[in-house]
């Protein structure tokens, strides 16, 4: 039988109070039993008591055990449920198992028999968690494998990752969207001594501002309306491991001071709390924003920036590392052939050339999605369609700062007899003309203040410089 662990809590949901009393008397050295007299009370206690296991009577007045089981299935990370019943109808047992019960114990029972069932359920949970952990490690290793490339810029990034992975330095990863910032963050974690501890990702731009503090630092029970129990924040979950703060440039200014405290003192206070909580966490951050400009605009704290900036890794956009594109294509073809049980052969030389010569405004993420579609449809001939389709044109427009294509014939008069009927060529011409027009307009409006123009266009300063060079723009053009 399981060794004594004071944390092992079993919730008994049964209208007969003698059941919980009997189990408590016989198994108190191993388990801490809590009792609920009906289904409604039991569902509430699952939230307040957070039991490790549930013993649920199948027949109760009011809400039946099957109805309670349906409600429990909606609870996030609910524990295993073992059904109790003095009525061993086969149909009812089968129905309970279909709805998620892990075992069925017939009444009347021997206390030792229930103990054996509880021990077995805990062992299954332990194995399930081990499998979950192995899957997480496998996923992490596969994501690290996606750190593909042999270009000089990528080899330099790989070398830096090897050098700093096992340090405690805070790392700031910078680069355009889709360049692989999370992959680099995971590589820093898996190559460090913290690899067997949690890797916790928080996207600062995806969580509403008023919820981000609670998500990061947790809260005490009663701290605000709806805080029915104390909740750990992501920093506590990541203790002894790594926390990856993606889109750090979008963190609200009022939270940045609290983050600075964690960086400098490795401690914080939960919302509604009074006690300092100490954590041992390696912090890795990423952003595609121009943080220096955000500092000037009072949107980012300069002291936090300098504290985050102990080590900076700048990821190059895909368009500047074209020699890596064939390697990435091969990786994604093999990966998605295996995942979707397809057999798309290696892409033809002509298809690879088209992909190499494309500008990739969406970077590696856009290339991955394109190859995935080709694999799923088992047809490389769709590449032309995808490169000129609406998704691709949208990516180009976003990279260039336009929010829509104009209905005007921006590229000038069109003569199919001389220009041909290629839709892709025509769309590329129109999009390029719109990009150039918008960029010229923004530069003129800001008197060629390129930082202000990049903000107006809602693109990075680096992307604007690239476009100015691409379109050979100058103040007299």
C-alpha positions in Angstrom: 0.0 0.0 0.0 1.2 3.6 -0.6 3.5 5.1 1.9 2.1 7.9 4.1 1.9 11.2 2.4 0.0 13.9 4.2 -0.9 15.6 0.9 -2.8 12.7 -0.6 -6.4 13.9 -0.3 -9.5 11.8 -1.3 -12.9 13.4 -1.7 -15.8 11.0 -1.0 -19.1 12.1 -2.6 -21.7 9.9 -1.1 -25.0 10.5 0.6 -24.1 7.9 3.2 -21.8 9.5 5.8 -20.7 6.1 7.1 -18.7 5.5 4.0 -16.3 8.4 4.6 -16.1 7.6 8.3 -15.2 4.0 7.7 -12.5 4.8 5.2 -11.0 7.5 7.4 -10.8 5.0 10.3 -9.1 2.3 8.2 -6.9 4.3 5.8 -6.1 7.5 7.8 -2.3 6.6 7.9 -2.2 6.9 4.1 -5.1 9.2 3.0 -6.8 12.3 4.2 -10.6 11.9 3.5 -13.0 14.7 2.9 -16.7 14.2 2.6 -19.5 15.7 0.5 -23.1 14.5 1.1 -24.4 15.3 -2.4 -23.3 16.1 -5.9 -23.5 19.9 -5.8 -21.4 20.1 -2.6 -19.0 17.6 -4.1 -18.5 19.7 -7.3 -17.8 22.8 -5.1 -15.3 20.9 -3.0 -13.3 19.7 -6.0 -12.4 23.4 -6.5 -11.8 24.3 -2.8 -10.1 21.1 -1.6 -8.2 20.1 -4.8 -8.3 16.3 -4.1 -5.9 13.8 -5.5 -8.7 11.2 -6.1 -12.5 11.1 -6.0 -14.7 8.3 -4.7 -18.2 8.9 -6.2 -21.4 7.1 -5.4 -23.3 6.3 -8.5 -26.8 6.6 -7.0 -27.7 9.6 -4.9 -30.8 11.7 -4.4 -31.0 14.8 -6.5 -28.0 14.8 -8.8 -26.9 11.3 -9.7 -23.3 10.1 -9.8 -23.4 10.0 -13.6 -24.5 13.7 -13.7 -21.8 14.6 -11.2 -19.3 12.8 -13.4 -20.4 14.9 -16.4 -19.9 18.1 -14.4 -16.5 16.9 -13.2 -15.3 16.3 -16.7 -15.6 20.0 -17.3 -13.2 20.7 -14.4 -9.7 21.5 -15.6 -7.2 18.8 -14.6 -9.8 16.9 -12.6 -8.4 13.9 -10.6 -9.3 10.3 -11.3 -12.8 9.3 -10.3 -13.6 5.8 -8.8 -17.3 4.9 -8.8 -19.0 3.3 -5.8 -22.3 1.4 -6.0 -24.4 -1.2 -4.3 -26.2 -1.7 -7.6 -23.8 -3.5 -10.0 -25.9 -3.2 -13.2 -23.6 -3.8 -16.2 -25.1 -1.0 -18.3 -24.6 1.6 -15.5 -21.0 0.5 -15.0 -20.2 0.7 -18.8 -21.9 4.1 -19.0 -19.8 5.4 -16.0 -16.6 4.2 -17.7 -17.6 5.8 -21.0 -18.0 9.1 -19.1 -14.5 9.0 -17.7 -14.6 6.9 -14.5 -11.4 5.0 -14.0 -12.7 2.1 -11.8 -15.8 0.7 -10.2 -15.9 -0.5 -6.6 -19.0 -2.6 -5.5 -20.6 -2.0 -2.2 -20.3 -3.4 0.4 -16.6 -3.4 0.3 -13.6 -4.1 2.5 -11.6 -1.0 3.5 -8.4 -2.8 2.4 -9.9 -3.4 -1.0 -10.6 0.3 -1.4 -7.0 1.1 -0.4 -5.7 -1.2 -3.1 -7.9 0.6 -5.7 -6.7 4.0 -4.5 -3.1 2.9 -4.6 -3.5 1.6 -8.2 -5.2 4.9 -9.2 -2.3 6.9 -7.9 0.2 4.7 -9.6 -1.7 5.2 -12.9 -1.6 8.9 -12.3 2.1 8.8 -11.7 2.7 6.9 -14.9 0.5 9.3 -16.8 2.5 12.2 -15.5 5.7 10.5 -16.5 4.4 9.9 -20.0 3.3 13.6 -20.1 6.7 14.7 -19.1 8.4 12.5 -21.7 6.1 13.9 -24.3 7.0 17.4 -23.3 10.7 16.6 -23.4 10.2 15.0 -26.9 8.3 18.1 -28.1 11.0 20.4 -26.7 13.8 18.4 -28.4 11.9 18.4 -31.7 11.5 22.2 -31.4 15.2 22.5 -30.7 15.9 20.3 -33.8 14.0 23.0 -35.8 17.0 25.3 -35.1 18.1 24.4 -38.6 20.7 26.2 -40.7 24.4 26.4 -41.6 24.6 30.0 -42.7 27.2 32.2 -41.0 24.5 34.1 -39.1 22.9 31.0 -37.8 26.2 29.3 -36.9 27.0 32.4 -34.8 23.7 32.2 -33.0 24.2 28.5 -32.3 27.7 29.2 -30.9 26.3 32.0 -28.6 23.6 29.6 -27.4 26.2 27.0 -26.5 28.3 29.7 -24.7 25.5 31.2 -22.6 23.0 28.3 -22.1 24.5 27.2 -18.8 25.0 30.6 -17.4 22.5 32.5 -15.3 22.6 35.6 -17.5 19.2 37.0 -18.6 18.9 36.6 -22.4 17.0 39.0 -24.7 16.2 37.5 -28.1 15.4 40.0 -30.8 14.1 39.5 -34.3 11.1 39.8 -36.6 8.0 37.7 -36.1 8.5 34.1 -37.3 12.3 34.0 -37.1 12.3 31.3 -34.4 12.7 33.2 -31.1 10.9 30.5 -29.1 13.1 27.8 -30.6 16.2 29.6 -29.4 14.7 30.1 -26.0 13.9 26.4 -25.7 17.5 25.6 -26.9 18.9 27.8 -24.1 16.8 25.8 -21.6 17.5 22.3 -22.9 21.2 22.9 -23.0 21.3 24.2 -19.4 21.4 22.4 -16.1 17.8 23.5 -15.7 16.7 21.2 -18.5 14.8 18.7 -16.3 12.9 21.5 -14.6 9.9 23.4 -16.1 10.1 25.6 -19.2 7.2 28.0 -18.9 6.2 30.3 -21.7 4.2 33.5 -21.2 3.1 35.6 -24.2 2.8 39.1 -22.8 0.9 40.3 -25.8 -1.7 37.5 -25.8 -2.9 37.9 -22.2 -5.2 40.9 -21.4 -3.4 43.7 -19.4 -5.6 43.3 -16.3 -4.9 39.5 -16.2 -1.2 39.5 -16.9 -0.1 40.3 -13.4 -2.2 37.5 -11.9 -0.9 35.1 -14.5 2.7 36.0 -13.8 2.7 36.4 -10.0 -0.4 34.6 -8.9 -2.9 35.8 -6.2 -4.2 35.0 -2.8 -7.7 33.7 -2.0 -10.1 36.7 -1.7 -7.7 39.1 -3.4 -10.4 40.1 -5.8 -13.9 39.1 -6.9 -13.7 35.6 -8.2 -10.5 34.7 -6.4 -12.0 31.6 -4.7 -8.6 30.0 -4.0 -4.9 30.9 -3.9 -3.3 30.4 -7.3 0.4 30.1 -8.1 1.7 32.4 -10.8 3.9 31.3 -13.7 7.1 32.4 -11.9 6.3 30.0 -9.1 5.5 27.2 -11.6 8.9 27.9 -13.3 10.9 27.7 -10.0 14.3 26.0 -10.6 13.6 26.2 -14.4 13.2 28.8 -17.1 10.5 31.3 -17.8 10.2 32.6 -21.4 8.6 36.0 -21.6 7.6 36.4 -25.3 6.7 39.8 -26.7 8.2 41.5 -23.6 8.0 44.8 -25.4 4.2 44.7 -25.0 4.3 44.3 -21.2 2.3 47.1 -19.5 4.5 49.8 -18.0 3.0 49.3 -14.5 4.1 45.6 -14.5 7.7 46.3 -15.6 8.8 47.5 -12.1 7.5 44.3 -10.6 9.4 42.2 -13.2 12.5 44.3 -12.4 12.2 43.3 -8.7 12.1 39.6 -9.7 15.2 40.1 -11.9 17.2 41.8 -9.2 16.0 40.1 -6.0 14.4 36.8 -7.2 11.3 37.6 -5.2 7.8 39.0 -5.5 4.4 39.3 -3.7 1.2 37.7 -5.0 -1.8 39.9 -5.6 -3.4 40.4 -2.3 -0.5 38.8 -0.5 1.8 40.1 2.2 4.7 37.6 2.1 7.6 37.8 -0.2 7.9 34.6 -2.4 11.4 33.6 -3.4 12.0 31.8 -6.7 15.0 30.5 -8.6 14.2 31.2 -12.2 16.2 31.8 -15.3 14.6 34.6 -17.4 14.7 34.6 -21.2 12.8 37.3 -23.1 11.9 38.0 -26.7 10.6 40.9 -28.7 10.2 42.1 -32.3 9.7 45.7 -31.1 12.3 48.5 -31.2 12.8 48.7 -27.4 15.1 51.7 -27.7 12.4 53.7 -29.4 9.9 52.5 -26.8 12.1 53.9 -24.1 12.2 57.3 -25.8 8.4 57.1 -26.0 8.2 56.3 -22.3 6.6 52.9 -23.1 9.4 50.8 -21.7 11.6 51.3 -18.6 15.3 52.0 -19.4 16.4 50.3 -16.2 14.5 47.1 -17.1 16.0 47.2 -20.6 19.5 47.4 -19.3 18.8 44.5 -16.9 17.3 42.3 -19.6 20.1 43.2 -22.0 22.8 41.1 -20.3 23.1 39.0 -23.4 21.3 39.8 -26.7 20.8 37.3 -29.5 19.6 38.9 -32.8 17.9 36.5 -35.1 18.3 37.3 -38.8 15.2 37.3 -41.1 15.0 34.4 -43.5 15.5 36.7 -46.6 19.1 37.3 -45.4 20.0 33.6 -45.0 18.8 32.1 -48.2 21.4 29.3 -48.1 19.4 27.8 -45.2 16.1 27.6 -47.1 16.8 24.2 -48.7 17.8 22.8 -45.3 14.6 24.1 -43.8 12.5 22.8 -46.7 14.0 19.3 -46.3 13.4 19.4 -42.5 9.8 20.4 -42.8 9.0 18.0 -45.6 10.4 15.1 -43.6 8.7 16.3 -40.4 5.2 16.6 -41.9 5.5 13.5 -44.1 6.0 11.6 -40.8 3.4 13.5 -38.9 0.6 13.2 -41.5 1.8 9.8 -42.9 2.3 11.3 -46.4 5.0 10.6 -48.9 5.7 13.9 -50.7 9.2 13.4 -52.3 11.9 16.0 -52.1 10.9 19.1 -53.9 12.1 19.7 -57.4 15.0 22.0 -58.1 12.6 24.5 -59.8 10.3 24.6 -56.7 13.3 25.1 -54.4 14.6 27.9 -56.6 11.2 29.7 -56.3 11.2 29.4 -52.6 14.8 30.6 -52.3 14.0 33.7 -54.4 10.9 34.6 -52.5 11.2 37.4 -49.9 9.6 35.6 -46.9 8.0 38.5 -45.1 6.6 35.9 -42.6 10.0 34.3 -42.2 10.4 30.7 -41.1 6.8 30.4 -39.8 5.5 31.3 -43.3 7.9 28.8 -45.0 6.8 26.1 -42.6 3.1 26.7 -43.2 3.6 26.6 -47.0 5.6 23.3 -46.9 3.0 21.8 -44.5 0.2 22.5 -47.0 2.2 21.0 -49.9 2.8 17.9 -47.8 -0.8 17.5 -46.6 -2.0 18.0 -50.2 0.8 15.8 -51.5 1.4 18.2 -54.3 4.4 20.6 -54.8 2.7 22.3 -57.7 0.5 24.3 -55.3 3.6 26.3 -54.3 3.0 28.8 -57.1 -0.6 29.2 -55.9 0.5 29.7 -52.3 3.2 32.2 -53.1 0.8 34.4 -55.0 -2.3 33.7 -52.9 -4.1 36.0 -50.4 -2.2 34.7 -47.4 1.1 35.4 -49.0 0.1 38.8 -50.2 -1.2 39.7 -46.8 2.1 38.7 -45.3 3.8 41.0 -47.8 1.5 43.9 -47.0 1.9 43.5 -43.2 5.7 43.4 -43.6 5.5 46.5 -45.8 3.1 48.3 -43.4 0.0 48.5 -45.7 -3.2 47.4 -44.3 -5.0 46.7 -47.5 -4.5 46.8 -51.3 -5.9 49.8 -53.1 -8.5 49.3 -55.8 -6.5 51.7 -58.0 -4.3 50.2 -60.7 -1.2 51.2 -58.8 1.2 49.5 -61.2 0.0 51.5 -64.2 -1.8 50.4 -67.3 -1.9 46.6 -67.9 -1.5 45.1 -71.4 -1.8 41.3 -71.4 -0.3 41.1 -74.9 3.0 42.6 -73.7 2.8 41.9 -70.0 1.4 38.3 -70.2 -1.3 36.8 -68.1 0.7 35.6 -65.1 -1.4 36.4 -62.0 1.5 36.0 -59.7 3.7 38.5 -61.6 0.8 41.0 -61.8 0.0 40.8 -58.1 3.6 41.1 -57.1 3.9 44.3 -59.2 0.7 45.8 -57.7 1.8 44.9 -54.1 5.2 46.4 -54.7 3.8 49.5 -56.1 1.4 49.9 -53.1 4.3 49.3 -50.6 6.5 51.9 -52.3 3.6 54.4 -52.4 2.8 54.0 -48.7 6.4 54.2 -47.6 7.1 57.3 -49.7 4.0 58.9 -48.3 5.0 58.1 -44.7 8.5 59.4 -45.2 7.2 62.6 -46.8 4.7 63.1 -43.9 7.5 62.8 -41.3 10.1 64.8 -43.2 12.1 61.7 -43.7 12.3 60.9 -40.0 12.6 57.2 -40.5 11.8 56.2 -36.9 8.6 58.2 -37.0 7.8 56.8 -40.4 8.3 53.2 -39.2 5.8 53.8 -36.4 3.3 55.3 -38.8 3.6 52.3 -41.0 3.5 50.0 -38.0 6.7 48.1 -39.0 10.1 47.8 -37.4 12.8 50.4 -38.1 15.0 47.7 -39.6 12.2 46.6 -42.0 11.8 50.2 -43.1 15.5 50.6 -43.9 15.4 47.4 -45.9 12.4 48.6 -47.9 14.0 52.0 -48.5 17.0 50.2 -49.9 14.9 47.7 -51.9 12.9 50.5 -53.6 15.9 52.8 -53.9 14.1 55.6 -52.2 15.7 58.9 -51.2 14.5 62.3 -50.1 14.6 63.6 -53.6 12.8 60.7 -55.2 
